[in-house]
Amino acid sequence: MITTPIRLLVSDIDGTMVRHDKSLPEANIVAVRDLVARGVPVTLISARPAAGILPIAAALGLEGPFGAFNGGTVFERDGTVLSDCVLPSPTTMRLLDLYAAEGITCWLFTADRWLTTDLDNPHTGREIQSSGLQPEPWDAADALIEAAHKVVAVCDEDAQMDRIEQAAREIAGQTITLVRSQDYYLDATAPGANKGAGVTALAGHFGVDLGAVAVIGDQANDIAMFRKAGLAIAVGQARPVVRDAAHRVAASNEDAGVADAIARFILPTLR
């Protein structure tokens, strides 16, 4: 049983705070605002760029700071960047060559731009909604390699994605963080751009010990922050490996899992 009062909640967005269609449950809004009113700040950490986080933060009434690109960029609500890291360009170029050879779609994100090798990829529409950015053709990619915050391999074929991930890890070694943000997205970010480091940075900015931090998420990229926090919560539809890494399991994202987690696991620690 968690006995330490929770003093900060850090939530993932996609598959956690929002539904599959990217809508934000009213119950989550109410629960988050109530928790903040009780003196417990709430913030967001996501694979999204800052432009995709800010609308959710505004709807929830949050002030920040927040973690973008899996925590690689920590920024204030007014856009002020508190910490930032980009991908090492030599390894990034080798990953891009691998993805091109595999014939899959690749996305490259800078702080405020998104380039894609395939504007017609079926995931493009949802990513527009998530990222808050409009996709651009790949033509400018070479000029933006040194400013890349995230590169994403996009592949819906499970066996191929598993093979690509294994090959990417052999290329990356310790020079890049590789993690699935969705089953069909393999995110490459800088070594310090992972949610474990991100939640540590956010806790520091809020002045809260990690033992008093609760985190909630649904994907493999959330496990790194599960290992850091005093209370780790998985939403109900998360894969078994993610649920097994958590201290508690809440309702699914479709059933306002964040609101459920606040009611059942966080509020009781405040009494």
Secondary structure, 3 states (H helix, E strand, C coil): CCCCCCCEEEECCECCCECCCCCCCHHHHHHHHHHHHCCCCEEEECCCCHHHHHHHHHHHCCCCCEEEHHHCEEECCCCCEEECCCCCHHHHHHHHHHHHHHCCEEEEECCCCEEECCCCCCCHHHHHHHHCCCEEEHHHHHHHHHHCCEEEEECCCHHHHHHHHHHHHHHHCCCCEEEEEECCEEEEECCCCCHHHHHHHHHHHHCCCHHHEEEEECCHHHHHHHCCCCEEEECCCCCHHHHHHCCEECCCHHHCHHHHHHHHHHHHHHC
